[in-house]
Amino acid sequence: MRMEAQRTVLITGGAGFIGSNLAARLLQEPGTHVRVFDNFSRHGVEHNVTWLRQLPGARRLEIVRGDVRDAGKVRKVVRDVSEIYHLAAQVAVTTSVDDPATDFEINAGGTFNVLEAARLSGNNPFLLFTSTNKVYGSLKGVPVELSGTRYVTTSTGARGVCEEEPLDFHSPYGCSKGAADQYVRDYARIYDLPTVVFRMSCIAGPRQFGNEDQGWVAHFIYTVLEGKPVTIYGDGCQVRDVLHVYDLVGAMLAASRNAARAKGQVYNLGGGLSRSVSVIEMLREIERRTGNRLKLEYQSVRPGDQPWYVADTSKLERDTGWTPHLSLGDTVDAIHTFWRENRGELVVSSPPALPQVEVA
């Protein structure tokens, strides 16, 4: 199997939503060995691996069960790789508030383990880390006003929030991801590793098993399709930009291809103004496209919630030539199709045992 591959790519959290889509794309490239490293703690990931094993090129797929908190195992899976996409994370703000220690161990400590393994490997691998727009806090310096069904702002320029926005970590999640974000950036400066940080807005698409805290677009779609009430926190006019996961994967590979220029850089990544939408606007679009009536419940806005966030992606576009191609409608339709074809998998159940591959 290894004799066929000219490059070995590691994806931490590779059985998850973004990781499995990235793995599938990389398996399309001849000569690429894809190593998925995941602890299989999240619902749905076992189905993603079953799907990956059925794809053309799956003979170049390697599945390793492990946790980024295990520094020794991380060193083993990193030792021979040329590229690392570090996606493994604790992803929910509410979970971080309930259990900040575990959140820190995974997001900050786990990222440190990956960085050290990359540094000590001697291979100088390209490393891309997925950070979050939560590192900018509640954006209190960005004035907003209500206009119809959404908040709007005129203070951030024509394209949204850029990378020069001051950091302002909110919540244990924001702190742990923000600390990791800065470590990744600094390893390029201090140790000359070709690292890149993506501060991401809302990513959505097929293979997403969403909930209220992470994957809200998919969560809304599944909830509406199942005829259940959707909970809106606040007035529903909060605005986010939504990027299809296929466009995100394209951005990741564009950064890798342009590693010399992207090295040590931080990029804001999302759908931009043309793919921005408020919560209530997204729900009405889901209602229109699915034909299912909305059932809404309202609760108080959650602390630190950004009333308006749209990423300015011009820096990434300039440095890599990347541009998004899929629309908001494309994203909703893709998730709807995934639900129709995989409805049984979207019901929470005990995950089946999966074969493990140990790296000697």
Summary of the structure (lengths in Angstrom):
residues: 360
radius of gyration: 19.6
end to end distance: 15.5
largest distance: 59.4
contacts: 1249
relative contact order: 0.14
helix: 42%
strand: 19%
